Amino acid sequence: MSHFFVRWVDALSTRLGQMAAWMLMLACSLSAGNAVIRYTFNLGSNAWLEAQWYLFGAAVFLGAPALLKLNEHVRVDVIYGSREPRTRAWIDLLGLLLVLVPVCVITGWLSIHMVHDSYVQQEVSPSAGGLLRWPIKAMIPLGFALLALQAVSEIIKRVGYLRGSYNMDIHYERPLQ
């Protein structure tokens, strides 16, 4: 059961990470297109500007689980970097259990009401030609739910690693400063 869950969640996070990469590419293309049109033809569109940040926001929320899966997330290097692999696995496990999962659950839960209200009111951006707000607001609980799923997958992997039943790469490379 847990092996199936880990594989399923990891595959989902990988797919969402690929989608996020395409969303970033599209957001950059929209940005460049908007700039060219604005400076060449003196035309602009608030909807296209908002679409850029909607795509960027969606990419952040959908890409975060993939970064966690790839072990490319932000961490405090002072404690983590020089430790042995088992100690790093314990630090990861405690951080996932005591920080990440609770933050995901609380933030996801608290944001649902905001999304619901925005949907019911059909909230629209106050900018002329602005977009509906609920789709991007829905990324908040969705993103945190997906990140929590990946966190559970990572917890299962760390527990398996610590028990000796799961072989994982705990290699950590300190980012260039």
Disulfide bonds with the S-S distance in Angstrom:
none
